[in-house]
């Protein structure tokens, strides 16, 4: 009984931590209200974009972007894990792997699209997320972060 109660408390604490993180994050709330996405999609999509930025930008550039977004590290942890091609067969994972071999930038964009797909979002949502996040960066007075994000997403 005590072990079951302890396990339940741990699970509940983890759920509350994740819920509290997303609710406290005004960017996640903004994405939810403007795009009609769920909390998990907002956090995971933002995290996937940040992961792509980390791969694409110089470390100092990424730090400038990440410093504008509250709890960026937790959002990145919320991003879907993109499975290796051997785990998924000849699907999008295989194409992502091939794209990375041809061009790391192209591979990063393919990985981003795959992350959005795993969240149940169309790839067109990447641009919509990007616009909301860029506007958020501008509102926080960081036009450079907004420009860096534009460079990552590619529009």
URHU-V21184 format. One record per helix or strand of 3 or more residues. SS is the DSSP state (H for helix, E for strand). FROM is the first residue (numbers start at 0). LEN is the number of residues. If there is no record, write none. Layout:
SS/FROM/LEN, SS/FROM/LEN
//
This chain:
H/1/23, H/25/10, H/38/18, H/58/8, H/71/7, H/84/4, H/91/11, H/103/15, H/123/16, H/142/11
//
